[in-house]
Amino acid sequence: MGKQKLDQAFQVTIEKGDKAFVPYIMAGDGGLDQLEEQLTFLQESGATVVELGIPFSDPVADGPTIQAAGLRALENGVSLRKVLAELERFKSSREIPVVLMTYINPIYTFGIEAFAMACDKAGVDGLIIPDLPLEEEGLIVQSLKEAGIALIRLAALTSTQERIEEIAKRTEGFLYAVTVTGTTGARSDFKENLAEYLASLTEKCSAPVLAGFGVSTPEHVKELSSHCNGVVVGSKIVDALHNGDREAIVELIQASKA
C-alpha cells in the first residue's frame, strides 16, 4: 500500500474535520517486543500515522530526549534490520500507517535497493530522512518509487522561497514543516511569524502540511494545527511512553480532534 495508505489516512482525517496527529516513538525503547502493543495503543487512541524512529549513533536532528531514547534502544541491541523484521512479523494485524525516520547512513550500509524492498515487505508506508538534501535524493528516489514508499520532505524556517517551492512540489505523503531552528525537543514558545510560514506552506503544497519539532502541549497542538493540516509530536510522546504516562498521550491526540 505504502504512499496510497498514507494518502488515505490523511484524507479520512481531514474529511472528518479533524487535524492529523502523528506521534513519534523510538523503535525498541523499552524493548522491541513492546512495539506491536505501542502501535496498537496509538492506533486506538486516534493517531493518524506513526513516525517510528530508528536508533542511530549520530542523530543530527534529535534533541536530548530522543537521543536518550535512541541510546536506550541501542543498548537493547536494536538495529534497522531487527525493526524491519519485527514490523514484518505483525504487518497483517496493523492498520495504522507507519513512517520510518532514519538517517541516510544506515540505509546506505543496508544497501539502498535491499532497504526499499525490506521496507515494502515490512509494510512501511513512508520515510523521513532528515540528513538527505534535495540534491542527493537521486540516491534513493527510484528504489522507493518502485517499492511504492513515500519520501516525506522537510521544510525549514531558514529555507529560501525557491527551495520551499521545490520541496513542496516533491514531497509525498505529507510535508514536514520544521517549526524551530534547531533540534527536536519540547519548547514553550515559537517564532511570531510561524502562522504566516505554515499558511504559506499549506498554500504552496498539494500534500497535507504538518508542523513538528517542539510541539509538546495540547495548546500547541490546537494553535499550530489551526494554521496547517496537523502536527507531529516527538519528545513529549517519547517521554510519556518511557514514564508510563499514557494519559498525557491521549490528551495530546484528543487536542487534534474537531
Backbone as a ProteinNet text record, in pm:
[ID]
protein_1_A
[PRIMARY]
MGKQKLDQAFQVTIEKGDKAFVPYIMAGDGGLDQLEEQLTFLQESGATVVELGIPFSDPVADGPTIQAAGLRALENGVSLRKVLAELERFKSSREIPVVLMTYINPIYTFGIEAFAMACDKAGVDGLIIPDLPLEEEGLIVQSLKEAGIALIRLAALTSTQERIEEIAKRTEGFLYAVTVTGTTGARSDFKENLAEYLASLTEKCSAPVLAGFGVSTPEHVKELSSHCNGVVVGSKIVDALHNGDREAIVELIQASKA
[TERTIARY]
83.7	0	86.4	174.8	269.1	205.5	248.7	205.7	53.1	-11.3	-157.4	-226.6	-170.2	-225.9	-212	-98.1	-75.2	-177.1	-189	-281.3	-423.8	-461.4	-596.3	-618.5	-518.8	-529.8	-548.7	-471.9	-484.7	-620.1	-661.1	-789.2	-905.8	-907.5	-1014.5	-1016.5	-897.3	-886.3	-937.1	-890.8	-925	-1073.9	-1128.4	-1271.8	-1361	-1310.1	-1385.7	-1384.5	-1297.3	-1283.8	-1180.2	-1110.1	-1003.9	-872	-773.9	-637.8	-558.1	-461.4	-378.7	-288	-270.9	-180.5	-83.9	45.2	147.8	240.9	227.5	320.5	450.1	561.3	691.6	727.4	767.9	822.3	955.5	1041.1	1170	1154.9	1182.2	1170.9	1267.4	1213.4	1299	1330.7	1278.3	1295.5	1202.7	1262.5	1181.3	1175.9	1242.7	1246	1161.1	1212.1	1142.5	1013.4	1006.5	885	765.3	791.8	682.9	619	686.2	647.9	504.4	465.5	330.4	224.2	243	145.5	143.8	260.9	269	193.8	214	147	-4.6	-45.6	-189	-250.7	-179.6	-227.5	-243.9	-146.6	-153.2	-265	-280.9	-389.1	-525	-542	-670.6	-697.2	-589.2	-605.7	-637.1	-635.3	-677.5	-566.7	-443.1	-334.1	-362.4	-316.5	-339.4	-235.9	-110.4	5.7	105.2	193.4	300.4	434.5	513.9	651.7	740.4	813.4	892.6	1041	1104.6	1247.1	1333.4	1440	1537.1	1657.9	1696.9	1811.1	1938.8	2014	2135.6	2236.1	2363.3	2467.7	2495.6	2452	2483.6	2359.3	2257.3	2128	2126.1	2168.7	2192.6	2067.6	1947.4	1827.9	1760.4	1812.5	1740.6	1794.6	1700.3	1735.1	1761.9	1787	1830.1	1733.3	1602.3	1505	1511.2	1512.3	1510.9	1648.2	1755.3	1890	1897.5	1843.4	1846.6	1766.7	1651.4	1568.2	1643	1713.6	1792.2	1903.3	1968.5	2075.9	2020.3	1902.5	1840	1809.6	1760.1	1727.4	1854.4	1960.6	2086.6	2143.1	2127.9	2173.4	2093.6	1969.4	1886.5	1918.4	2019.4	2061.1	1970.6	1894.2	1800.5	1876.6	1839.7	1901.4	1792.4	1827.9	1733.8	1676.8	1763.4	1717.5	1617.3	1645.6	1557.2	1421.7	1423.7	1297.1	1212.5	1275.6	1201.9	1147.4	1225.4	1179.2	1059.4	1063.8	952.4	827.1	844.6	729.8	667	752	700.8	620.1	665.7	601.3	452.7	420.4	279	215.1	269.8	221.8	71.2	25.1	-114.8	-216.4	-173.9	-269.5	-263.4	-176.2	-155.6	-235.1	-315.5	-392.8	-328.1	-269.7	-216.9	-93.2	-84.6	35.7	159.3	273.2	399.2	500.7	560.9	664.4	793.4	899.9	1028	1103.2	1164.2	1252.9	1393	1477.5	1613.6	1707.7	1835.6	1936.2	1989	2056.1	2097.8	2205.9	2290.1	2399.5	2353.9	2258.7	2212.4	2148.8	2082.2	2019.2	2127.6	2229.4	2340.1	2413.8	2433.9	2502.4	2419.3	2288.8	2195.8	2198.3	2213.8	2203	2069.2	2072.2	1951.6	1837.7	1865.2	1758.4	1706.4	1798.2	1760.5	1675	1710.7	1636.3	1493.3	1480.9	1347.1	1260.5	1320.1	1245.6	1206.5	1298	1270.6	1159.5	1159.1	1052.8	917.4	916.7	793.7	741.7	831.2	794.1	742	797.7	760.5	634.5	582.8	462.9	489.8	611.6	644.3	580.5	518	444.3	519.1	610.6	682.5	814.9	895.5	1029.2	1056.8	1120.6	1171.8	1322.5	1401.1	1547.5	1601.1	1615.4	1648.2	1781	1878.3	2008.8	2027.7	1916.9	1924.4	1873.3	1963.9	1918	1860.3	1782.5	1722.9	1827.1	1944.8	2049.7	2099.8	2082	2133.3	2022.6	1899.2	1786.2	1792.9	1866.5	1880.1	1927.3	1998.4	2049	1937.8	1819.7	1718.9	1581.1	1551.4	1416.6	1359.3	1439	1388.5	1351.8	1439	1413.4	1285.9	1263.8	1143.4	1019.1	1032.9	921.3	876	974.3	943.3	875	910.5	851.1	720.3	686	561.1	566.4	688.5	704.6	722.5	646.7	650.5	779.6	838.8	952.6	902	897.9	842.7	955.3	936.1	1040.9	1016.7	1126.4	1118.6	1143.3	1063	1083.8	1130.1	1234.3	1288.4	1252.3	1247.3	1220.2	1325.2	1444.6	1556.2	1563.9	1477.6	1482.3	1436.6	1495.8	1453.2	1316.5	1245.6	1114.3	1126.3	1231.8	1254.8	1270.5	1347.6	1372.1	1243.1	1169.4	1043.7	947.1	942.2	852.8	891.7	1021.5	1071.7	1038.7	1060.4	1031.6	882	799.9	653.3	605.3	671.7	632.9	671.1	786.6	840	786.4	742.8	711.4	597.6	600.2	495.8	443.5	316.1	258.5	217.2	316.7	291	419.5	406.2	522.1	546.2	667.1	702.4	756.6	678.2	719.3	791.3	920.8	1000.4	974.9	929.7	881.9	984.9	1104.9	1209.7	1339.8	1435.2	1569.5	1648.9	1675.7	1745.6	1697.3	1727.2	1692.1	1554	1509.3	1380.2	1386	1269.3	1261.8	1148.9	1093.6	980.5	1022.3	933.9	957.7	837.5	858.3	743.2	685.1	765.6	710.8	769.7	707.9	750.1	767.8	833.1	853.9	721.2	718.4	595	543.9	636.2	593.3	555.4	538.4	511.8	379.1	275.5	142.5	151.4	224.1	241.7	317.9	424.3	508	424.1	344	262.5	152.3	89.9	-17.2	39	159.6	221.8	259	306.5	338.7	212.4	105.4	-21.6	-74.9	-53.4	-97.2	-15.6	114.7	205.3	200.6	157.2	173.6	41.1	34.7	-91.3	-105.2	7.6	2	-29	-78.3	-101.3	29.3	18.4	134.8	120.5	223.1	220.9	335.5	306.4	407.2	471	603.8	671.8	796.9	854.1	969.6	916.4	925.8	889.3	743.1	659.6	516	500	455.3	458.8	336.4	238.3	119.1	-6.8	-123.4	-248	-272.6	-227.1	-243	-160.2	-35.9	49	-19.4	-75.8	-141.3	-251.9	-337.1	-450.3	-401.6	-306.7	-258.5	-190.5	-94.3	-18.9	-105.9	-190.2	-270.6	-381.6	-406.9	-506.1	-451.4	-319.4	-257.2	-215.4	-234.5	-195.2	-284.5	-239.2	-326	-306.7	-210	-188.7	-49.3	-14.4	114.5	184.1	316	397.5	447.6	430.4	478.1	574.7	697.6	800.3	842.3	925.1	988	887.1	776.1	674.3	617.1	594.7	540.6	644.4	769.8	879.3	892.8	889.8	896.3	779.3	659	537.6	536	577.3	582.9	685.5	801.2	909.6	866.1	787.2	743.8	609.4	552.8	425.2	306.1	319.5	209.8	128.5	48.1	-25.3	-141.4	-187.7	-297.3	-255.3	-129.1	-76.7	-78.6	-51.5	-51.2	-193.4	-288.1	-429.8	-476.4	-438.3	-477.6	-423.4	-298.2	-237.6	-313.3	-344	-414.9	-554.6	-622.6	-758.2	-762.8	-650.5	-645.7	-650.5	-627	-630.1	-769.7	-861.3	-995.8	-1086.3	-1178.3	-1267.9	-1359.8
-121.8	0	125.8	137.5	248.5	385.7	461.3	600.2	611.6	516.1	515.7	508.5	423.6	406.5	536.1	603	732.3	835.9	847.6	945.6	923.6	796.3	759.9	800.6	774.1	805.9	956.2	1036.4	1182.2	1229.5	1171.6	1210.3	1185.7	1067.2	1031.6	1130.8	1161.8	1254.8	1393.2	1444.6	1581.2	1591.1	1486.5	1487.3	1488.5	1430.8	1430.8	1568.4	1655.9	1788.5	1789.9	1676.5	1669.6	1716.5	1734	1760.5	1631.2	1613.6	1492.4	1498.4	1383.4	1375.4	1260	1292.8	1191.3	1185.8	1082.6	1067.8	1003.2	1048.8	986.8	899.6	774.8	691.4	632.8	598.2	537.4	386.1	322.1	176	110.2	24.4	-52.6	14.8	135.7	198.7	123.2	51.6	-33.6	-176.4	-200.6	-335.4	-343.9	-413	-424.5	-505.8	-588	-668.2	-581.9	-452.8	-359.8	-293.6	-304.5	-223.3	-248.6	-372.2	-402.8	-340.9	-357.4	-303.9	-150.9	-88.1	58.9	112	48	93.4	72.9	-37.8	-64.1	42.3	76.8	181.3	314.9	352.6	480.9	479.3	366.2	349.8	365.8	296.4	300.8	436.6	510.9	643.6	752.2	716.1	811.4	878.6	826.4	882.1	853.1	940.1	924.4	830.5	853.5	781.7	774.6	675.3	674	695.3	786.6	805.8	724	629.7	536.3	564.1	609.6	642.2	517.3	516.8	406.6	454.9	382.2	430.1	437.1	544.9	568.7	640.6	609.6	663.5	812.5	869.1	1010.4	1084.2	1098.2	1152.8	1305.1	1363.2	1508.3	1594.8	1542.6	1626.1	1612.3	1521.7	1488.4	1562.4	1607.4	1671.1	1566.9	1612.8	1523.5	1407.7	1434.5	1329.6	1213.6	1245.7	1139.9	1073.7	1151.8	1091.5	986.9	1021	928.2	802.2	818.3	702.9	615.2	678.1	605.1	524.8	585.4	514	394.5	414	300.8	186.7	222.7	120.4	50.4	129.5	69.7	-25.7	12.8	-75.4	-205.5	-199.5	-320.7	-402.6	-358	-432	-410.7	-299.1	-272.6	-221	-271.1	-226.9	-209.2	-146.9	-125.3	-259.2	-358.6	-490.8	-553	-542.1	-602.1	-531.3	-399.1	-322.8	-366.4	-376.3	-417.3	-559.6	-648.6	-787.2	-788.8	-706.2	-701	-642.3	-536.8	-477.4	-578.3	-657.2	-757.9	-865.1	-897.8	-1003.4	-974.5	-846.9	-817.8	-724.5	-729	-643.8	-661.1	-785.5	-810.8	-763.4	-747.9	-705.1	-554.6	-484.1	-340.3	-258.2	-167	-81.1	55.1	108.3	245.7	251.6	352.4	365	395	343.6	363.3	430.9	537.9	612	595.7	550.5	538	669.3	706	822.9	768.8	779.2	730.6	822.3	795.2	876.1	799.8	868.6	806.4	699.5	718.2	624	478.8	452.5	314.1	256.9	342.1	295.9	256.1	341.2	318	188.6	167.6	47.4	-77.6	-64.8	-176.1	-214.7	-112.5	-130.1	-71.6	30.7	108.9	25.8	-53.7	-135.5	-239	-304.2	-406.4	-342.6	-219.3	-148	-118.5	-68.7	-36.8	-163	-274	-399.8	-449.9	-434.7	-477.9	-392.4	-263	-173.2	-216.2	-247.7	-292.5	-420.4	-516.9	-644.4	-622.4	-521.2	-493.7	-407.4	-360.2	-276.6	-133.8	-85.4	55.8	140.7	251.3	333.6	457.9	507.1	628.7	638.2	734.1	754.1	901.3	932.6	1068.1	1052	1124.9	1115.4	1258.4	1305.4	1447.5	1493.8	1400.7	1445.7	1417.2	1397.9	1377.2	1502.2	1586.9	1709	1676.4	1769	1751.4	1709.3	1770.8	1748	1603.3	1531.1	1393.7	1288.4	1331.5	1237.6	1130.4	1161.3	1066.9	929.4	926.6	802.4	700.4	751	662.6	671	780.7	806.5	693.2	643.4	541	412	370.2	246.9	258.9	376.1	396.3	398.3	461.3	470.6	330.4	246.6	109.4	30.5	62.2	-7.9	58.6	173.1	242.9	313.4	349.3	411.3	562.6	637.8	784.5	838.3	938.1	1009.5	1145.6	1161.7	1282.6	1384.2	1502	1604.1	1698.9	1760.4	1858.2	1998.1	2094.1	2235.1	2307.7	2388.2	2460.4	2608.5	2670.2	2814.6	2895.2	2838.3	2911.1	2888	2799.5	2770.7	2891.7	2907.9	3016.7	2980.7	3080.1	3057.8	2959.6	2977.1	2892.2	2745.4	2724.6	2588.7	2529.1	2610.6	2563.6	2518.8	2595.6	2558.4	2423.5	2399.9	2273.2	2157.3	2179.6	2077.5	2045.9	2150.3	2133.8	2055.3	2076	2009.2	1860.4	1833	1696	1605.4	1664.2	1579.2	1482.4	1367.7	1265.6	1232.7	1197.3	1164.6	1289.9	1364.7	1497.4	1579.7	1707.6	1795	1819.7	1791.9	1809.8	1951.3	2037.7	2177.6	2190.5	2209.7	2223.8	2363.6	2368.2	2495.2	2569.6	2512.9	2579.5	2574.2	2658.8	2644.5	2572.3	2446.4	2366.8	2223.3	2148	2006.1	1987.3	1861.3	1829.2	1855.7	1864.4	1884.4	1978.4	1960.7	2043.2	2189.9	2279.5	2425.2	2490.6	2608.8	2678.2	2780	2827.9	2925.4	2905.2	2971.1	2958.7	3098.1	3106.5	3235.6	3300.5	3432.3	3507.1	3486.1	3467.1	3457.4	3313.9	3227	3085.7	3063.4	3137.5	3122	3151.8	3256.8	3300.5	3193.1	3139.6	3035.4	2910.5	2865.5	2744.3	2766.8	2883.4	2914.3	2918.1	2973.8	2984.3	2845.4	2755.8	2619.3	2545.7	2564.4	2497.1	2541.3	2667.3	2724.1	2665.3	2646	2600.6	2449.7	2373.4	2228.9	2156.6	2063.3	1989.7	1876.7	1832.7	1730.3	1799	1724.8	1785.2	1841.5	1951.4	2012.7	1991.1	1929.7	1902.9	1975.8	2040	2114.4	2023.1	2028.3	1944.6	2009.7	1951.8	1998.7	2095.1	2055.7	2145.9	2142.8	2064.6	2060	1969.2	2025.9	1944.8	1957.4	2041.1	2054.4	2049.1	2017.1	2021.2	2159.5	2265.3	2403	2422.5	2369.9	2375.9	2304.4	2186.4	2106.4	2189.5	2250.9	2329.6	2452.7	2524.1	2650	2625.9	2534.1	2511.9	2449.5	2353	2286.6	2376.5	2489.3	2582.9	2652.6	2646.9	2711.6	2611.4	2479.7	2378.1	2255.2	2138.7	2019.6	1928.5	1961.8	1877.1	1893.3	1802.9	1814	1679.1	1688.1	1572.3	1601.4	1506.6	1527	1414.4	1452.4	1352.3	1341.9	1436.7	1426	1402.9	1473	1460.6	1318.5	1259.8	1122.8	1022.6	1041.1	951.4	951.6	1071.9	1087.6	1019	1046.4	992.1	838.9	781.6	634.5	578.3	644	598.5	602.5	705.3	722.7	656.6	588.6	519.6	613.8	738.1	835.2	838.7	736.3	726.5	825.2	869.5	966.9	1095.7	1135.7	1258.3	1243.9	1122.6	1098	1108.5	1049.1	1054.3	1200.1	1280.3	1423.3	1498.7	1471.5	1537.5	1500.2	1370.6	1324.9	1385.8	1390.1	1445.7	1593.4	1665.5	1807.6	1829.2	1720.7	1734.6	1707.1	1666.1	1632.1	1755.3	1754.8	1870.3	1887.1
0	0	0	99.4	103.6	96.2	-3.5	-21	-23.9	-89.4	-102	35.7	123.2	258.1	338.6	321.9	388.2	340.3	206.9	148.2	200.7	207.3	252.5	398.1	483.2	626.3	647.1	572.2	584.7	531.3	422	361.2	457.2	519.6	614.6	731.2	784.9	898.7	861.3	747.5	705.7	671.1	607.3	572.8	697.4	807.1	933.7	999.9	948.4	1010.1	1120.8	1139.6	1240.1	1180.2	1267.1	1222.3	1235.2	1148.7	1154.5	1277.1	1342.3	1457.8	1433.6	1424.7	1401.2	1522.8	1607.1	1719.1	1671.4	1727.1	1700.3	1819.7	1794	1901.2	1854	1949.8	1915.9	1917.9	1805	1796.3	1894.5	1979.4	2070.5	2201.4	2224.6	2355.5	2451.4	2548.1	2635.9	2584.1	2470.1	2411.9	2286.8	2186.2	2058	2071.2	2176.5	2199.4	2240.7	2270.1	2306.4	2184.5	2069.3	1953.6	1906.6	1894	1845.1	1935.4	2066.6	2162.2	2157.7	2144.6	2139.1	2016.3	1900.2	1777.7	1788.6	1850.5	1869.3	1959.3	2067.2	2159	2085.9	2004.9	1932.8	1829.1	1762.8	1664.8	1733.4	1845.8	1917.9	1982.4	2010.4	2072.2	1969.6	1838.8	1736.4	1658.5	1668.2	1586.4	1438.7	1351.1	1206.6	1144.9	1181	1127.1	1242.9	1245.8	1346.4	1276.5	1331.8	1285.9	1379.1	1321.9	1401.2	1382.4	1489.1	1482.9	1488.5	1411.1	1412.7	1491.9	1599.1	1677.7	1593.7	1613.8	1535.4	1624.2	1605.3	1693.2	1673.4	1560.1	1532.7	1482.9	1568.9	1524.2	1519.9	1408	1399.8	1420	1394.5	1407	1543.2	1627.2	1750.3	1871.7	1955	2080.9	2188.5	2313.5	2422	2452.6	2449.6	2485.2	2386.9	2258.4	2156.3	2146.3	2168.9	2172.9	2283.5	2401.1	2515.9	2484.4	2417.7	2380	2280.7	2187.2	2088.1	2153.3	2254.3	2325.9	2402.8	2464	2536.7	2439.5	2320.3	2219.7	2169.8	2145.5	2100.1	2205.3	2332.6	2441.9	2444.9	2395	2386	2260.5	2183.4	2064.6	1944.4	1944.4	1834.6	1713.2	1595.3	1470.4	1365.6	1254.1	1144.9	1096.8	1079	1034	1130	1259.2	1360.5	1362.8	1345.9	1344	1224.1	1107.6	987	1001.2	1061.4	1082.3	1176.7	1280.5	1377.4	1312.4	1231	1160.5	1064.1	1000	906.6	981.2	1102.4	1181.6	1207.1	1239.6	1269.6	1166.5	1047	937.1	911.1	907.9	868	971.9	1098	1201.5	1226.3	1151.8	1175.4	1074.9	1123.7	1032.7	1012.9	1119.5	1113	1022.7	933.7	850.1	935.9	892.6	964.2	871.8	923.6	852.2	932.2	868.9	939	933.7	1046.7	1049.5	1074.9	973.5	988.7	911.3	922.5	853.7	732.7	643.3	517.8	539.1	641.7	665.1	685.2	778.3	796.1	668.6	590.3	464.9	365.2	356.4	263.4	299.3	429.8	479.4	450.2	463.9	440	291.7	206.3	60.9	19.7	-65.6	-93.9	-151.3	-251.2	-311.2	-212.7	-141.3	-42.3	67.5	106.7	210.5	164.2	42.7	-10.8	-16.9	-60.1	-66.6	73	169	306.8	368.9	336.7	385.8	329.5	201.4	136.1	202.6	225.3	289.6	431.5	499.3	638.7	650.2	535.1	538.4	580.3	554	582.6	472.7	511	413.7	368.2	451.7	415.2	488	445.8	501.5	523	636	661.3	682	601.8	611.8	629.2	753.7	776	718.7	702.8	652.5	503.4	432.1	286.4	215.4	164.5	94.8	-42.7	-97.1	-230.4	-333.9	-322.6	-423.4	-426.3	-315.2	-306	-318.1	-339.2	-338.8	-447.1	-554	-664.5	-618.7	-505.6	-447.1	-422	-382.6	-325.2	-389.9	-456.9	-506.9	-592.1	-686.5	-777.5	-704.2	-611.8	-535.6	-452.9	-392.9	-311.4	-399.5	-515.4	-609.3	-652	-684	-725.8	-614.9	-489.4	-375	-329.1	-391.5	-356.2	-221.7	-177.4	-45.1	-59.4	19.3	12.2	73.5	7.6	66.9	113.5	244.3	306.9	323.5	267.9	275.4	392.6	438.6	547.4	493	540.5	505.2	631.2	617.4	733.3	727.2	844.7	853.2	778	767.4	703.9	552.9	499.5	354.9	273.2	155.1	66.2	5.9	-44.1	-107.1	-223.1	-300.4	-417.8	-374.9	-268	-219.2	-160.8	-85.9	-26.2	-135.8	-244.4	-355.7	-416	-427.6	-482.3	-386.4	-256.3	-154.1	-153	-157.2	-154.6	-276	-389.1	-513.7	-508.6	-447.2	-449.5	-338.2	-226.6	-110.7	-139.4	-70.2	-82.7	56.5	65.8	197.1	270.3	316.6	375.4	370.6	398.7	409.5	558.2	602.3	744	760.8	822.3	841.8	975.4	970.1	1092.7	1150	1276.2	1332.5	1416.7	1428.1	1506.6	1427.6	1466.3	1409.9	1518	1495.3	1596.6	1591.5	1698.1	1702	1763.9	1767.6	1828.7	1978.6	2040.5	2186.4	2221.1	2342	2385.7	2394.1	2354.6	2361.5	2428.9	2486.2	2546.3	2449	2354.3	2259.5	2120.1	2022.9	1883.2	1823.8	1711.1	1645.3	1605.6	1611.7	1583.1	1441	1345.3	1205.4	1165.2	1264.7	1236.1	1164.4	1205.6	1143.9	994.5	963.2	823.3	742.9	806	743.2	713.8	812.1	794	690.5	695.1	599.3	457.5	443.5	311.3	257.4	344.8	302	258.3	334.3	305.2	168.6	139	10.5	-106.5	-82.5	-189.5	-213.7	-112.3	-117.4	-135.7	-230.8	-250.5	-147.7	-88	18	151.7	253.6	385.2	442.8	515.5	581.2	731.3	792.4	935.7	1003.9	1115.8	1190.5	1294.4	1304.6	1402.1	1456.7	1561.4	1641	1747.3	1870.4	1980.8	2021.2	1955	1988	2109.8	2222.9	2345.2	2435.9	2399.3	2484.7	2398.1	2458.2	2381.2	2319.3	2389.1	2337	2209.6	2211.3	2090.6	1974.5	2005.5	1900.5	1835.7	1919.2	1866.6	1790.8	1850.9	1792.5	1657.3	1653.2	1528.9	1420.1	1458.6	1355.1	1301.9	1368.6	1313.5	1188.1	1167.4	1050.9	942.5	969.5	870.1	888.1	843.1	844.7	965.3	1051	1168.3	1225	1318.3	1388.1	1400	1421.4	1459.2	1600.4	1692.9	1830.4	1865.2	1904.6	1931.2	2075.8	2121.5	2253.5	2365.3	2359.1	2465.1	2467.4	2350.6	2341.5	2392.4	2350.2	2390.8	2542.9	2602	2748.3	2817.3	2766.2	2828.5	2822.2	2709.8	2698.1	2796.3	2803.5	2890.8	3037.5	3072.1	3212.6	3243.2	3143.3	3165.5	3178.9	3125.3	3136.9	3006.9	2985.5	2858.6	2850.6	2965	2967.7	2896.8	2916.9	2853	2700.6	2651.4	2505.9	2451.7	2523.6	2481.8	2475.8	2575.2	2578.8	2457.3	2421.3	2305.2	2178.1	2162	2040.9	2036.5	2151.2	2157.6	2114.5	2139	2103.1	1951.3	1874.3	1727.6	1671.3	1758.1	1711.2	1706.4	1611.9	1593.5	1714.3
[MASK]
++++++++++++++++++++++++++++++++++++++++++++++++++++++++++++++++++++++++++++++++++++++++++++++++++++++++++++++++++++++++++++++++++++++++++++++++++++++++++++++++++++++++++++++++++++++++++++++++++++++++++++++++++++++++++++++++++++++++++++++++++++++++++++++++++

